[in-house]
Amino acid sequence: MTTPDRPAGCREVVDRLYEYLDRELDPAVERAVRGHLAECAHCFALHRFEDAYRRFLEARAQAKGAPPELRRRILHHLLSGRDPEAP
């Protein structure tokens, strides 16, 4: 994996993007991912899309009037990566 003397590559950044967005990486790995995003237009665009999409879903799930069951299903889907209605 990434070390202080070896910057993150595209594959590593994509694999860790959700951890980065959730601020779950240790500081050294977070710095490496941030550095890569600053230099790689492709990964930066993916990062911006995923961040905006997650914020959009989060806002919709918390919007006044959204039924609690809908919020629960969306949150479950985001956390599990599966359709909560699937068998």
N, C-alpha and C positions, 0 to 999 in steps of 0.2 A: 504494500500500500504506500501511500504518500509519506515521505519523510521530509524533514526540513531542507535537505539538499536535493530532493527529487520532486519537482512540482507535479501537480495532478494532471493527468491526461483526460481527454474527452470521455473516455469510457468510465473512468473512476468518478468523474464529476457527475455524469448522468446517473450512475449507480447510487450516488450519495445525495442527489439533488433534494429529495424529500427530507432527509435528515438535516441538510443544510437549511432548508426553508423552515424547518421546525426548531432550528437552533439546538440540535442534539449532537453535534460533532464536537470532538475535543478541539481546543484552540488551535493546535498546529494544523490539523486537517482542515479546519474551517478557514484558516489563512490561506492554505494551498488552494482550496476550492475557490475562494474569493479572488485570489490572484489569477487563476485560470479564467474565471468569468470575466475579469477585466481585460483579458487579452484575446479571448475566443468569441467572435461574434455569433457563431452558431450556438454554442452552449449558453451564452448570455441571452439570446433570443428565446431559447427553450426555458431558461430560468424565469424570464419575465412573463412568458405565457403561463407557466405552471403557477407562479405566484399570483398573477391576476385571476386565473381560473379558481384557485382555492379561495381567494378573498371573495370572489363573486358568490361561490357556493356558500361560504360561511355567512355572508351578509343575507343571502336569501333564506338560509335556514333559521336565522335569528330575526328575520323581519316580523314585525307585528302582524298578526293575523295568520302566520304560517302555522298550520296545525302541529301540535307536539309530535304526532306520529310521523309526519313528513320530516320534521327536523331529526327525529331518531333514525329514520331510514337513510337519510342523506349522510348523517354522521357515521352510521354503521358502514355504509358503502365506502365512504372515504377512508375509514380506518381499516377495513378488511380487504378492499379492492375487489369485493364480490357484490353481486346483486343480492340485496337482502330478501328478495322474493324468490330467488332461485332455490330449487330443492337441495 
